[in-house]
Amino acid sequence: MTTLVLPSKVTICEVAPRDGFQAENKWIPTEEKIRIVRSLANTGVRSMEITSFVHPRAIPQLKDAAEVVRGAEDLTNIKFRALVPNVKGAERAIDAGITKLKLMLSATDSHSLSNANSLVEDAQNGFTPIIELAEKNNVKVGGSISVAWGCPYEGKVPLERIISIVDRYTKMGIEEVSLADTTGMANPKQVYEYLGVLKNEFPKMEFSMHLHNTRGMALANAFAALQQGIVLFDSSIAGLGGCPYAPGASGNVATEDLVHAFEEMGIDTGMNLDSLIATAKEVKNYFGHDGGSYMLQAGPSSALSPRVKAQEKLES
């Protein structure tokens, strides 16, 4: 029998405070955002994308980014990062105390124009001053590629396009790139094949997976990534999330679902599933919905039902 070799440990970054909150139309009070961040901190999470320093008119829900970061600054056991679209956003993030920035970039011009009002090449050219600012302040920078696997405007993204963008990131000194399935268009075969080529082309680059479950493929895609040795994953509590500038975008893979799947396979996440489910229930009750969570629907596979002693016989 052939033994399947998978990583023994992974790191999951919780992105609900950014990706999840930005998808909510109703204003979430700052103190409630901080409360949810603190509840998440009790699950064992060690990495969190806490907010995005975008212009308040672009995403009004995140206009209190600095206040949220400062409200959680005592949670020193968590590595916080923030998404930034430009130098101004980077300055605000650094001033608020963020020590890791995530750059915002699309794989296609169509999505980039919708999301950032810029062509991909121009947007990537604009990263140089952000990287320089970060270096001066001893702040780390990671890259990202939205709609990396499929674009709602242009369809499947050619692998050559991703290679070109990653190559440019490499030349900028970026050592980590998040590959985002923004509208859930990826499939496991594509994920496995693309990652195989990317890891071979860029052996020093660390790739992470940001998966949305729009078409129910997120867990299958995560498994394909595991088979290529990927150990960094993004997820959102209760499956919240969605890009406001991508038609058909829906929630991220639920953190509790991802942790359950990994732990069932013997892969250590360092997170407590019971605490995650409890927090997911709190979040669902507050927002009045979830983004699609199997744990909230059925619970973990370890939660067995009472055995039936006997079945009543019915006379025909």
HELIX and SHEET records of a PDB file:
HELIX    1   1 ALA A   16  GLY A   20  3                                   5    
HELIX    2   2 PHE A   21  GLN A   22  1                                   2    
HELIX    3   3 THR A   30  ALA A   41  1                                  12    
HELIX    4   4 PRO A   60  LEU A   62  5                                   3    
HELIX    5   5 ALA A   65  GLY A   71  1                                   7    
HELIX    6   6 VAL A   87  ALA A   96  1                                  10    
HELIX    7   7 ASP A  109  ALA A  116  1                                   8    
HELIX    8   8 VAL A  120  ASN A  125  1                                   6    
HELIX    9   9 THR A  128  LYS A  136  1                                   9    
HELIX   10  10 LEU A  159  LYS A  171  1                                  13    
HELIX   11  11 PRO A  188  GLU A  201  1                                  14    
HELIX   12  12 ALA A  218  GLN A  227  1                                  10    
HELIX   13  13 ILE A  237  GLY A  239  5                                   3    
HELIX   14  14 THR A  255  GLU A  264  1                                  10    
HELIX   15  15 LEU A  273  PHE A  287  1                                  15    
HELIX   16  16 TYR A  294  ALA A  298  1                                   5    
SHEET    1   A 9 THR A  11  GLU A  14  0                                        
SHEET    2   A 9 SER A  47  SER A  52  1                                        
SHEET    3   A 9 LYS A  79  VAL A  84  1                                        
SHEET    4   A 9 LYS A 100  LEU A 103  1                                        
SHEET    5   A 9 LYS A 140  ILE A 145  1                                        
SHEET    6   A 9 GLU A 176  ASP A 181  1                                        
SHEET    7   A 9 GLU A 206  LEU A 211  1                                        
SHEET    8   A 9 LEU A 232  SER A 235  1                                        
SHEET    9   A 9 THR A  11  GLU A  14  1                                        
SHEET    1   B 2 GLY A 150  CYS A 151  0                                        
SHEET    2   B 2 GLY A 155  LYS A 156 -1                                        
END                                                                             
